Amino acid sequence: EEEDGCKAVENVVPACEIVAVEETEIDKKQCDSGKWQKMSKPHAFTVHYIKRARNHRWRCSEITFWCIDEQLCNQWIQALKELLDSQKSRPKRLLVYINPYGGKRQGKRIYEQKVAPLFNLASISADVVITEHANHAKDNLFEVNIYKYDGIVCVGGDGMFSEVMHGLIGRIQKDSGIDQNNPKTPLAQCSIRIGIIPAGSTDCICYATVGIIDPETSALHIIVGDCQPLDVSSIHHNNTFLKYSVSLLGYGFYGDILKDSEKKRWMGPMRYDFSGFKTFLSHQYYEGTVSFQPAKGTVGSPRDKESCRTGCHICRQTKQLEEQQKNYGLEHKEVEDEWKVIKGKFLAINAVNMSCACPRSPKGLSPAAHLADGSADLILVRKCSRFNFLRYLVRHTNQDDQFDFPFVDVYRVKRFQFTSKHLEDNESDIKDVGKKRFGQFCSDHPACCCNLANSTWNCDGETLDSSAVEVRVHCQLVKLFARGIEIYKDEAAYNLSSNELLS
Ligand SMILES: Nc1ncnc2c1ncn2[C@@H]1O[C@H](COP(=O)(O)OP(=O)(O)OP(=O)(O)O)[C@@H](O)[C@H]1O
C-alpha cells in the first residue's frame, strides 16, 4: 500500500519481459517537483519492460523507482542486472543483414530508428551488413564466422528471410559434411536463431510467427531471446537440391499468379490482385501424379478446429515423439510401402508448413497447420468449375470450412512427390513425334485448352521451375526469435495500466 493511502495496483512484469535496467540521472527540476521534493537527495533506477498492446503488438515501456538510500538503489540495479544476465537465451551479439531495397525501401531507416536504439538499450552488439545485391547475405553467411553470433537478423521481406535461411542452413550442412543434394540425408539442425525485422512488401513469415508485422515488436522478441522452432521442407529433383520452403509450396494457381506478377513488378503490390484475377479467369488445370507419405508421428489433423499458438502442445508432443524414436534408433527409417498415389487434373497443389495466414487471409491456406510438428498439409484442388473454385477461394476469408468440398482433399504429410503428366509422357519415351509437336504448339498458345504445359512452383514467394519435385519435411530444422501467436485470455491481460509496479 502506498504512503498516501492509495491501493497499490497489483501488476506484475515477469523478469523475462524486462528489456533493460539503468540508473536514472535526476536533474534539479525533477527533484524539486512532485512528491520527490520530500526526499533530500533521491536516487532512482528505470526499468524498461515489455507492454502488450492490441493485436499482438509489443511496446517498450518504462517505470522509474525512487529512493533516498543510494546503497539500496544500487543493490536493486545490481540484482536486476544479474537477473537479466542469468537469462542465457538472450542474445548478446547479432549479425544483421539489411535489404535497403525491400518493400518501400525503408529497411535502413526502420533498423536505425526503431530497432538499433532498442538493441543498444538491451546491451546487444550488432554487426550490420547492408546488402549490395541479391544473394549478398546468403554468400556472406558462407564466409563469416557465424559461430560468434547468437543470432542472424534479416531486415526485409519474405525473400530476404528465405535468402538468410538458405545461407544459414547451407553453411551448417557444409560445416557438418552433409550433402544437400541427397534428398534422403537427414539435415543438421541450426541452433543459431534467425530474427526477422519486417520491412518488405510481403512479411508473411513474420506475421505467422509473431502475429503482427511490426518492427518494434519483432525487435523485442529478439531482445528477450524468444525461440520458435520451424519445420523446413527441402525440394529436390533428380538428386539435385533445388530450394527450401517454410510457408507455401504451390503449383498451378499460386505458381501461375506469381509467375504473371513477376512480369508486372512496375504495378507495385497491386500486381498480385491483377495477376490473381487474370489467373482465376484463365482457369488452367494441370495433369500429373502426386504421391505422398502420410504423417504418422503427429498428433493433429488438418481438419482440427484448434490453431497452432504459443507453446503449442501438438508441436511439443511431436518433438517428444521424435526424440523417443531417436533413442530407439528408429529415426529417419524410410518405410517405402506407405506411399499413397493420386493421379489427376489439378487446379492447385499446395503444400504448406504453416497456416500461411496473412493480414489479407487471416485463416490462411490451412488454418490448423503447425509451425513445428514435422509435417506439411498437402492440399489438392482437383479440376472443378470456375464457380466452385471461386467458392473455395472465398472460404479462405469467412468462417466456413475451405476443405469441405468434394473437389478438395487435404492430407498431413511428411514427404511427397509430384510429376507432371507432360514429364511422365516424355519420360515414357513416346515415339509419337506428332503428339510432341502438338504439345509444343499448345504450350506456345496458352489459349489452347489441351493443358499439356507445365505450371511453375511458388516456393515461399519465389518462382521455381521444375515439372517434378521430391519434397521432404525436416522437423524443427531452424529456430526463429519468436514465440508463435500468443493467446490472450482476456482484454485485461494486455490492457495493463501505465503505472504498473514491478514485483
Ligand atoms: N541490395 C539488394 N539489391 C537487390 N536485391 C536484393 C538486395 N538485397 C537483397 N535483395 C533481394 O531482394 C529480394 C526481395 O527482398 P525482400 O523480401 O526483402 O523484399 P520484398 O519487397 O518483400 O520482396 P518482393 O518484391 O519479392 O515482394 C530478396 O530475394 C533478396 O535476395
The ligand as an ORCA input file, in Angstrom:
! r2SCAN-3c Opt
* xyz 0 1
  N      20.829     -4.891    -52.203
  C      19.999     -5.631    -52.889
  N      19.701     -5.357    -54.180
  C      18.825     -6.095    -54.874
  N      18.171     -7.183    -54.377
  C      18.419     -7.504    -53.103
  C      19.333     -6.756    -52.294
  N      19.370     -7.323    -51.071
  C      18.524     -8.371    -51.112
  N      17.966     -8.498    -52.311
  C      16.974     -9.488    -52.779
  O      15.698     -8.872    -52.836
  C      14.706     -9.875    -52.748
  C      13.427     -9.326    -52.146
  O      13.709     -8.826    -50.893
  P      12.660     -8.634    -49.723
  O      11.949     -9.888    -49.468
  O      13.420     -8.020    -48.602
  O      11.688     -7.501    -50.274
  P      10.192     -7.543    -50.810
  O       9.890     -6.177    -51.281
  O       9.275     -8.109    -49.782
  O      10.312     -8.558    -51.966
  P       9.281     -8.852    -53.124
  O       9.486     -7.747    -54.102
  O       9.741    -10.192    -53.609
  O       7.901     -8.862    -52.515
  C      15.324    -10.991    -51.931
  O      15.113    -12.199    -52.594
  C      16.790    -10.655    -51.839
  O      17.582    -11.733    -52.316
*
